[in-house]
Every structure is written in structure tokens, then in C-alpha cells.
Amino acid sequence: LSFQQIGYSKLGNSDNPKWASAIYVMDPSTGKTIHRVSLDEELAVSIAVVKFKDRAGEDFLVVGTVTGMTFHPRKFSSAALKVYRFMPDGTINMLHSTKILNIPLAICAAIDGRLLVGVGSSIQIYELSDRHLLLKCEQKNAVPTSAVSIKTFGNRLFVADAHESVHVFKYKSGQNDGALSILADDLTPRLMTAIEVLDNDTVAGADKFGNIFILRLPNELQDAIESTKTHRLWDQGALDGAPNKFEQIAQFYVGETITSLQKTALVPGRAEVLVYSTVMGSIGVLVPFVSTDDADFFNHLEMHLRSTITDMIGRDHLSFRSAFIPVKDVVDGDLCANFSKLTASSQLKIAEELDRSSSSVSALAKVAWLRFIFSG
């Protein structure tokens, strides 16, 4: 059989693992590959386009790589950060490579004109030089296990840990190359796959078990650090935790492992929504309600449909959407869209409970999300 049918043969073993990766530069309008760079014997684990300060706004491509990596047991031979420069013809040219001590699973666009990298359980900040990256700031053991994703908003860093949910840090620039101090973390342990910052105090996240959630910093959070005192005294919490804890704003079980989250406007100039994708190829949208009347209507509609629609295997809808953590402040749009599939008598009964006509309820259940997206 050809390799197109059965794939390539697996090379190496746990004592001598073999990896290979490639970097592709593609034209988004045509989908054609402009340039391809092979990384022999290296596994690319993270990538980001970064603007460094004092570089006239030039874009650089930073790729985190590892060699000789095995998962069981977790070990590797070496790790590095490779910096590439974009050329006028669309190709990339490697500027230099900097060796590091752990696997760089998370790379974030520069904060304060510097590169932000999650290296194992530590967070490191680098500056660009002609020969290598210069380590300017490091927070060792910033997260319990390993940083898998980092997002920034202003001077705040939202870091997803592989096993311990989301942590938020404050970056303070200063004469000593800056400093990081932890502001808050989550009470619930989560095996994170993706995060997306919604505003200065709010972050959306997803874990490996198919949960999507929204966390918010408490209103009484005091993040001011006195310049005359060490931040260690300020950021020390009970049992080595953060001094503040996230508040869970919303929780919903999707049923598939979510691989990415993105806050975007599906229509230019209109309201932003939260788009997610899953490992099975599904794409979903979380749309914020624009009024309390809409939220109240759909909450009551969902409540009636839960007791009316029966799953083909007899599974309760509420328990399904609360498979790991109780569902909170999220309405299942797929369930509401099934209102039109009910019998006429069932539709009329629910509509009377909602003090509306069955036709208006059916229309709202079908196209309300479009009104939210186009409302701006």
C-alpha cells in the first residue's frame, strides 16, 4: 500500500525519537505556498509574529522548537527559540536561534516591545539582538505545571496552565527590566486547551473535556503594588496560591474538545462574538444577549423545551450540559432551534406559557442569533 493510504512508517523509539516539522508561508487569497522551511529532527511546538521595540515596526516570526521529545516519559534533548525575518518577496530568513532550558509551549506577541514565552512552568521575557534573544525578565514557577497559552491585555498577562486553569499576572515595567506579579487564579482545576481575553478583567477558556467557561476578576481586586515594597509580600496567597480568585461568570459543556477560541465580529463594524472550533471539526458561536428581555425569554424557552424534548437515549438535557460543572448563564441555541419541530399542540402550550404566539416564538428561536450578530 502507498503512504497516502497508510501513512509513513514510524521512525525512532522512546530512546531515539524522530521528529520533523515545516514552516509554511502561504498567500491567504490563493492558498498557495510562498515558502517552505524544513525543520529536520525538530518539533515545532509554538509560533507567533512579533514586533520588537527599536525595530521600526518590522515583523519577526518566532518559532519554539524541541528535539528528542517523548511523551511517556516526558523528556527532551534540547529546546530553542528560532527568529525569522520576513523578506520583501514573502519568504523568511532565519536570523538566529537561542537555546532555552525547557519546552516553549506558549509564545505571545510582544508586551512593552518584548517577546513573551512560556518555558515549562516559567514565564520569560526577551529582547531581540543581532546574535540571539536576550533574557530580560523571568518569573520562575509562575504556574504549577506548564504554560500552554499566553494572552495579553494592556499590562496584564492571562496564562493557561496545562492542569490548573487560568492565572493572571501584572507586568510592571521599570529600571530592572520589569517584573511580573500574580493577581489571581482559578479555584477549579482545568486541563486547558485555549483561552481568549474578552476585556481587562474577563477571560474565556476551554479545557480538554469539552467545557467552555468565562472567568472574571473580582470587583474589589486591588492590583496596585507599592513601589517601596517587594511584590513578593503583595502576591503571596494561602497555600502558595494567588491572593485573589476568579469568579465564574458562565459555564457550558459542548461535548467535544475545543481547540481554539477567537473573539471577532462576523460582520465588520458589528457586535463581537466568541467563536470556537472543536477537534471533531465543529464550529460554534457564543453570542452575548443585547437586552435582559431577550435573556429572560430564551431562558424560559430553554426551560420549557428541556421538559418537552426527550433525548433519543433518554439523557436529561440539563445533566448533559452540566457533565463536569453545572451549566451557568448559557442558553443552548441548538435546543431552542428545535421549537419548530414540536407538534402544534406542544408549540401552542409553550407559547401560552411565554405569553406569545407560537409563530413569534418559532421566528425568534430561529433567527434571533442573527439579530444579535447584526445589531452592532
Salt bridges, closest charged atoms under 4 A:
GLU42 OE2 - LYS82 NZ 3.55
GLU58 OE2 - ARG85 NE 2.81
ASP59 OD1 - LYS51 NZ 2.72
GLU127 OE2 - LYS53 NZ 3.17
GLU127 OE2 - ARG114 NE 2.94
ASP130 OD1 - ARG55 NH2 3.40
ASP177 OD1 - ARG114 NH2 3.89
ASP177 OD1 - LYS136 NZ 3.88
ASP185 OD1 - LYS245 NZ 2.61
ASP186 OD2 - ARG190 NE 3.04
GLU196 OE1 - LYS151 NZ 3.00
ASP201 OD1 - ARG156 NH1 2.51
ASP223 OD2 - ARG156 NH2 2.85
GLU226 OE1 - LYS229 NZ 3.49
GLU272 OE1 - LYS263 NZ 3.73
ASP294 OD1 - ARG371 NH2 3.40
ASP296 OD1 - HIS300 ND1 3.36
GLU302 OE2 - ARG306 NH2 3.21
ASP332 OD2 - HIS317 NE2 2.76
ASP332 OD2 - ARG321 NE 2.93
